[in-house]
């Protein structure tokens, strides 16, 4: 090839290269111009917000605990707020029926099974074992010594006795005319003994000879219950203070109509405020359920036992009727609350502790601890608490 031909070839190649670059630049510019660069509908997932497929079920037996109404409402409020689809099934007759329900709901992708009743603990033990290796299936239940520990299980226990101790202080300082007080329960179980004894110790701390008459309502019929309270009133005409460890319309009606000073166990206290009511004991499970369910749906489930008491804000005494409660009593309550919540150095059940037959149950220098064989197996009354046989 001649030299002239080489120069001509280079010039032609350079020309086509320039043309190609221009074409590429034009195409790129046109693509950018016409391409939709507006924001896209991208699904953004917040790690704290559960996915909609999470579902929960709340199981209750036929025989319900008095607190289940509020506990269930708190559970449903939290699941709604977290975007969890929730179901509640009650009237469960036996453990076999319970297992059938759990099996059915897990097949429908229910992830969280809440069963706070000891009546269904055999069912929960069986279910926890059966679904031990099933991903994203977890269980929540009230503490019971018969429940076996598992990485799939959260249990909780509620300490109400501290606020009943505070209620006893109120009773002793408000009820100056007599030493007698009523404590109404639906049944005598470990919780009832613990709360009654704490209330009695609060009374006797500021009224040495204070007496607490324990009324066990023997029927769910409101008329029969009311008749029992009337009978107790006739036998103990000097008693002017009443409290209860559960919510019941009968106690509310009795307090309102008979103008008893009542320390009520009622989350809806503010909506039913009577002149004779002097304070309210409340248990709020929303914080507990919020923590447990949030951790579950964000794959940070933490098994173990959760303690719900005054220090966690779950249990509190509030709605004080300052028109009835003396100012110095409010100061006593503030001091007791400080000891419970901040100093953590006030154990109510400290020796010497006698039962109601004046037998020494606990020596001086010792305290009952939050263990199955101590506070949580209490089945006796402290000195000053008396069962009222009706």
Phi, psi and omega in degrees: 000139182281160181299320180298319179298321179299317181295320180293322180297317179297320181295318179295317180297319179296321181297313181293328177295317179296318180298318180297318180296319180296316180298315179299318180297319180295316180296319179297316179297318179295320180295320178294321183294316185270349182287137181283105180258014177290156182302140180268159176279081182266131178284117180258122182256117175276130183297341180269352181257121183292152175286152187294341183285352178289131180227151181225152178229141181243117185254134179225140177280177178298316179273105186265155172284149182299334184273356187295330179302309182287322181297316179294316179299319178296319179298313182293325178296318181291316180298323177295317181294326182272356180079026179260130177284124187238147176234149174233129180234121178241189180061031177284124189279322186206178184290330178295316177297320178300314180295321178299319179294316180299316179300316181296313184288326176295324176294340177261021173071028169288131186258332188234123179247117180251124180219092188275004185260128176301338180297339181251015185294325177299319177297315181296318177302315180295315182294320180299318178293317184296322185252026182301325182256011180273123184291140175060037171234121186224161186230144177228131181211157173292147182301138172204138184297340181276352177281130179275141180293146179201152175291349180263359191237132169249132172242159177220148174227142186252129174257101176263349189296333179296318181285334175286332172297316177297322177298323178296322176299316178299315181300318182292326185270339178270317185272074185277343185281334182216164179262359187264139178221155177252141171232118185258132178227159177273331177200157179266092175243186183299320179299316182297313178303315183297314182290319178298315181295320178295317177301316181297318179295325176294318177299311187283347175293328182243358173215096193307321184258022181299142181238137176242114178272121184266121179252119176259113180287123190270359185215156174270353177287125185296324180294319178293318178299315181298321178297323178297317180293322176298318179296318178296322178295319179297321181285334184229070187295342182275344182291133182230001180240136177223141171219167182214154181260025178200169180262127181209133183297331181297314180296319179300312181297319181297314181297319182291315186283325182264359179056041172284149168283118184239135169256108193263147171261097188197122179286338181262028186306316186298335181274350184227049188279117177254154181298332182275349178283134184245345178190171182222131173264129184228147172236122182244111184270359187298319179297319179296309181297322179298315180294313184295311184291322178297316179294325182293311185284347176257020175060035176231041180300132179238109180287171179123185182254131180255130178264125180246114183209196181299319185293335179270355181082000180288321183246134180205160172245132190207191180054048181290135175269091186290349174286342180249320184282126179296148180303322181293334176292320177299323177294320177298319180295318178300318180294317179295318178298320177301317181295322179291313193268324186255301185285330180054040185232019181242096176267115184299317185269072180245147181282160002285136183231123181249151174271181187282005169250016178060036172264134181290119180259335183211125181289159176298140180093354180246155178225148173284133183257167180281062181237156181306327183268001181247253184300322187277011172230023182290123179224034180216159181263143173286167179299128181110340177263129185228130177286124181270107180277118183250000000 
